[in-house]
Amino acid sequence: MNIDKQLFTKNITKMNASLCWHLLLLSLLLILFQAFQSELLFQRNSINEGQLWRILTGNWVHTNYYHLLMNLTGLGFICLLFKDHFSIKHFYISLFMTTIAVGLGLYFFSPQLMWYAGLSGALYGLYIIAASAALKNKDYIASIPILIAIPAKLIWDSQHNDLIDSSAELIGAPIATDAHIYGLIAGIMLSIFFALSAIIVSRRSH
């Protein structure tokens, strides 16, 4: 029994370290993508002309390096807070789905927005998914504050335009709050999907 417990603990530790390494690799890729900003950012006119990849890749580039640093910090906190609850597989599925959701949401439901860059919308979704997983694992310290803070921040931002303007000045572009909303919605939907999938798998195994 002790040997099995030690192996389980060792595997969990290895998985956690691997997630952090994957987040580091992703951070390096985002820094690299910044060199191709004009070719990758979300541009409505270019998308209309057939450059559909921009729906996805607009999330991967940033307006400037301050903007990039802010979002890389957000990725880093996922490692610090949720490495015990977020598997590599679920992270990549979540990352892909939230970035797609943000891009499609902006394209179809925010026609006034002509261009967009940044990972912040997807980060809202990733934090909701990770916190939901932590809540399922009864890590209330990591989960509950985040599950409260993310929606609360969106409400706060909507009522404090002066802070929005300060952030916009820092990143050199208006804050696309619509992207945050779409990311949040995607995070909630994916959290429900993962929870239901886990229930179905558990019932089948019994």
Secondary structure, DSSP 8 states (H G I E B T S, - for coil): -HHHHHHHHHHHHHHHHHHHHHHHHHHHHHHHHGGGHHHHSEEHHHHHTT-TTHHHHTTT--SSHHHHHHHHHHHHHHHHHHTTT--HHHHHHHHHHHHHHHHHHHHHH-TT--EE--SHHHHHHHHHHHHHHHHHTT-HHHHHHHHHHHHHHHHHHHH-HHHHHHHHHHHTS---HHHHHHHHHHHHHHHHHHHHHHHHHHHHH-
